[in-house]
Amino acid sequence: MKLGIAGAGMIVKDFLTITPDLPQIELSAILSSERSLAKTKELQAEYGIGAVFTDYQDFLRAGDFDTVYVALPNHLHFQYAYDALDAGKHVICEKPFTLHLHELETLHNLAKKKDLLLFEAITNQYLGNFRRMQDFIEKIAPIHMVSCNYSQYSSRYDAFKQGELPLAFDPAAGGGALMDINIYNLHLVVGLLGTPRIARYFPNYQRAVDTSGVIVMDYGQAKAVCVGSKDMDGESYVRIQGENGELMINGPTNSLPLGSVKLSNGEQHVLKQNVHPHRMYEEFQRFAKAIDQHDVVFANQQMRHSLEVMSVLEKARI
């Protein structure tokens, strides 16, 4: 996979740290703002990135790559992904895929029309521990209760409290706890249990943005409660309780670092199947394989999940 990276922010810097372990990914180009150009050139030198651009259309036209990784603020995801697909590039787009379901449907239709692969970079769907959770769900079923908490005091929250409006807290830019933090909980629960009958979001608003909130989902005999916070720290965890046991993850839903299963028959299991210490490794390893093999079946499978999550999200925030 020859990759062009649209963005040079925190998530890109985090991603670049694992690229030495992903030799199948060639870092062909990176898009920078004029303001960040000097720092982006430092990244170019450190990680051997082929070229630096400051204009997106020049990047798409002249960049020597087959795939664009859209790693920009949330409100830019749709247009940048659309333009990349329109230019004949496969797309990996950071979560949340788009701000609205109809935008994601538009991207999906364009990708199908052009026979291109389109993926959402949502870490937990690719982790080894997620696959093991899927294995154990049936063993502890029937499930009755799911609780997730991903609470992380934002590095930009103090500035927000002082009157500034960082993008992470700008509702017009898709900021807030639901789209930034709780989206991981939502992907996890929908990935394990499917679409709920009812979903509703109860936010804590400050200056018209949700700085924290709770999603409640009703699956009939199972209920799920997902807490996401950018205005306070707390223990992040997942707990899934069924009639035949319980499953615990000790850590946030973006990385699922370590877990355990206790079955009612006395069996106990440790969940430690992530293959790399960095949460982003397994998703990019899988993206590279799918794009190299032009695996449309896998891309469509993952797209169905992303569409399902976006549909639930839209219903929850009504």
N, C-alpha and C positions, 0 to 999 in steps of 0.2 A: 504494500500500500504506500503510495506516494502522497504525503499529507501536506496540505496547506492549512495553516492555523489562522483563523480569523479572531484575533484578540491577543492581548499580552498581559492580562491581569493575573490575579491571584490563582485562579483555577488553572491557567495555562502554565504558570510557573510550577505549580504542584504536579501537573501532568508531565512536564518535561523531565522531572527527576526520575521517572521510571523508564524513559525512552532508551537509556543504555541497556535495559533488560528486554527491550522489544526490537531486536535487529531487523525484524520483518517490516518495520515502519521507517520509511525514509522521510526525514523532515525537510521538505522541499522549499517551503516558504512560510512567512509569517506576516500578518497584517498588523500594523501599529498605528496609533494616533501620532500626530506630529509632536504632541506634548511628551509622549513616552518613547520617542524614537531612540534617544541615546541609550536608555535602559534596554530597549528591545534589541539593539545592536549588540549589547553585552550578552543577552540570551543567545543571539545568533552565533556569537563567537564561542560561547561555552558549550553549546549543544550541537554545533555544526549544521545550523539551519541554512538552507541554500540561499535564500534571498529575503530581503525585507521590503515591504511595500507600505505606503501610507494611503493609497487610493484603492478602494475595494474593486472597482471595475478593472483597474490595471492589474490588480492581484489575480482576478479571475481570468483575464485575457492572456496575461503573459506568464503566469505561474505554471511551473512544470510539475503538476500534481493531478491525481485523479479523484481525490477526496478532500472535502473541506470540513474541518472541525470548527463549528460555530460555538465560540466560547466568549460571548459578549453579554452585556446586560439583558435581562429577560425580555424587555420590550422590543429588542432588535432581532430576536431569534427568527421570527417569521420571515421578515423581508430578506435578511441575509441568507437564510436557508433557501428561500424561493429563488433568489438571484443565482445562487450556486447551482441548484438543480437546473435552472433555465440555461446555464452555461455548460451543462453536460457533466457536472461533477456529482459524485456520490456525496452524501452529507451525513455527518455525525453531529448532532445538535445537543448542547447541554440541556439539562433539565432546568425548568419546565420546558417542554418542547415548544409550546406557544402559550399565549395568554388565553386563547379561546379555542373551543373545539372546531369551529368552522375553519379556522386558520390551519389547524393540523390536517383536516380533511382536504383542504386545498393543496397542501404540500404532498400528501399521500397520493392524490390523483395525478399531480405533476410528475412525481417519481415513477408512477406506473406508466404514464404516457411516454416517458423518456427511457424506460427500462433502466432506472437507476436505483441504488439502494439508499435507504433513508433510515437512520437509527437515532434513538434518544439515548444520550449518555446518562443512564440512571444506574448507578453502581450496584445496588443490592440485587438486581435481577441476574447478575452474572457471577456472583460470588459462590464459592464452593459451599459455604455454610447455608446459603439460600437453598441450594439443591438438596442439602441434607434435611433442612426444615421441611421441604416438600415431601421427602421420604417419610418423615415421622408424623406428619399431620394425620395421615390415615391411621397410624397406630394409636394415637391418643384420642381419636374421634369417638363419639361426636363432640365437636368443639362447641363450647358455650360462651367463653369469654376470651377476648383478646385486648391487651392493653399495651400501648407503645408510648414511650416518652423520649422525645429528642429535644433537649433544652440546652441552649448554648448562648451565653451572653455575647451579643454581637460586638465586634471590635469597633463598630460604627454607631453603637447605641448611645454612647456618651455625647457624641457630636449631635445626634438627633435630639437628645434631651436639651441640648444647649441652643436649639433653634435651627440648626442646619438640616438639610434634607438630602442625605446620601441616597444614592440609587437603591441601596438595599432596603430603604424605608420609604421610597417614593411610590405611592400607589399607581401613578401614571406610568411608571417604568416596570410594573409587575413586581414591586418590592413587597415585603411583608413576610410574616412567619409561615403562612400557608404555602406560598409559592417557593420559598427558599428552604424551609426546614421540614414542615409537616408533609410536604410532597413525598419525601422519602418514606414516611410512615404509610401514606396512602398507597404508594407503589407496592410496598411489602404486603400489606393486608390484601389488596386486590389481587396481587400475584399469587397469594396462597389460597384465598377463599373465593375469588371472583367478584362479581358485581353485587353490591348489597341491594336489598329491597328499598331501603331509605338511607340517605346520607344527609347530614346537616352539620354546618360549621358554626361554632359559637366563638367569635373572636373577642379579644380584648383590644379595643381601639384606642390609639393615641394619635391625635392630629390626622384622623381619617385613614390610618393604616393599622393593620393588625400586627401588633408587636408580639402577640402570643395568641394562642387559641386552641380549641378542642374540636376535633371531628368525631362525631358519633355515627356509627353505621349499624344498621339493623339487618341481620341475615336470617331473621325468623327465630330459630332456636339458639343462634349465636349473636352476640353483641360485640362490637369493637369500639374502643375509645382510644383516640390518638391525640397526644399532646405535643404541640410544637411551640417552642419559645425562643425568641431572640432578645428578650428583655430580662432574662434571669438564667442562672445556671441551675443544674439539677442532675441527678443521676439518670443517665439515659439507659433504656432497657426495652426489651420486648418480653411479654409473658403471654403464652397461649395455653389456656386451660381446657381440658376435655375430660370426658367421663373416664378415660383410660390412661390419664397421665397429664403431665404438663411439660412445656418447652420454655426454656428461658434463654435469652440472649443478654449478656452483660456488656452493654455498649450501645452506641447509636445505630440507627437503621441505615445509615449511609455506608457502614463498614462491617456490621455484624461480626465483630472480632472474635468472640468466644461464647459458646453456649453449652447448655446441658439439657438432657431429657430424662425425666423420671417417669417410668411407666408404673401403672397400678399393680403389675405383677412382680414389682421389685427390681426390675431391670433399670440400670442407669447407663447413660451414654454421654460422652463428651462431644460437642460439635466444634471441630477444629479443622475444617476442610478448606479454608481459604488457602490458595496456592502461593500467595505472595503477600508480604506485609503491607503493601500499599493497596488501598481499596480500588484504585482505578486500573490496576494491571489486567485483571481478568476480562473486563469489558473491552479494553482496547485490543487485547489478544484475540478476542472473539470477533470484533469488528474487522480486524485485519484479515482473518481467515475467511470471513464471509465475503468481503469485497474481493479478495484474491480469487475465490471460487465462484463469484457472482451468485451467491446463494440467495435467490429470491424467496424461496420457501421459508428460510429462517428469518429474513427481513420482514416478510409479511406476518409471520408469527409474532415477532416482537412489536410490530406496528399494531396488531390487534390489541395487545396489552396496553400500549400507550394510548390508543383511542379509548379503551375502556376506562383507564384512569382519568383521562381528560373529561370524559362524560360524567363520571362520578364527581369529580371536582366541581364541574359547572353546576350540577344539581345541589351539591353541598353548600355552595356559597350563595344560593338564591335567598 
